[in-house]
Amino acid sequence: MTTTRQVSLASRPQGDLTLANMALVEVELGQPGEGEVLVRNEWMLMASAYRDLMNEQPTLPIPGFQIGQALYGRAVGTVVASNSPTLSEGDLVEHFFGWREHASGPAQAFRKVDRDLFPDSSYFLCNGPTAWQGMVDVAGVREGDTVFVSGATTGVGSVAGQIAKALGAKRVIGSTGSKAKVDYLIEGLGFDSAFDYHDGPVLDQLKALAPEGISVFFDNVGGEQFEAAVQVATPFARFALCGSLSGQLGTADTKLDVMTAIAKQLSIRGFACYHTPEQVDTWNEHFSRWLIEGRFVYPHTMVEGGITNAPDALIALLDRQYSGNVVVQL
């Protein structure tokens, strides 16, 4: 009997996530049935959203994890057996059956991608589709904008700021949690300026870096940073709300100054969804071209050691030990 390994939810976290909440289990590896494929996973993406999905009642509009069942998430791998005319052995595919060494299922659940599009297959797991949706489709970034990205060294934030620059934003400002990360945003990712939110009131720091105000806000954090953005926003500024790490990983509440938002006629829109194939294709087209042109950096941390290191990687991500997109080599 051939087996493979996967990570399941052992128990629901009560507070901080621990290794005891996840279990590495060995399961039988069968052959694909009619219309199905078997995939050997190469990389999987780490995301802070996984912590929310471990709760009994997640806040995200996607199915939560169930105790005793394998976790799921974005992954990329190679088809090793196919019983479908639409996919062949050797095809590179992207899918949502991460947290396991092998994935199997109906061929339509796996999306073939062009292996030659990027330097390696992990690039397909960049959080670009989310960053693109928020910065372009929701906030409508355009030439001349002054953009503030909170949580700018997260997987999404580190890409969102670069998208704004690539599309002609006049100034891009990022917030993060250490001097080293501030330097990384400016020197590594091309942000115009950045600040450490530990260094003083966010409102004061943001005013100093954007004396004429901000016209776009891409929010991954909420809390004090969202509240400061409302105060510094110019009339008709556009807000794209992607996440609320201050509440998810802490205890901060987010308060909206309604009268200021009304007086400034702010557009404030949250977004959370699975991405359509068209959105992913649009992102991959821009991402590939900008990389070739030298206008973009893929900000990522590669965690080696296989699936056994995946639980530790998620805990480290939630502890804010990484910058950029975090991918685990399976």
Beta strands, then each sheet from edge to edge (+ up, - down):
strand 1: 3-9
strand 2: 22-28
strand 3: 36-46
strand 4: 75-82
strand 5: 92-95
strand 6: 102-106
strand 7: 111-112
strand 8: 146-149
strand 9: 171-176
strand 10: 193-196
strand 11: 214-219
strand 12: 233-241
strand 13: 267-270
strand 14: 300-303
strand 15: 325-329
sheet 1: 1+ 2-
sheet 2: 6+ 3- 4+ 5- 7+
sheet 3: 6+ 3- 15+ 14+
sheet 4: 10+ 9+ 8+ 11+ 12+ 13+
end
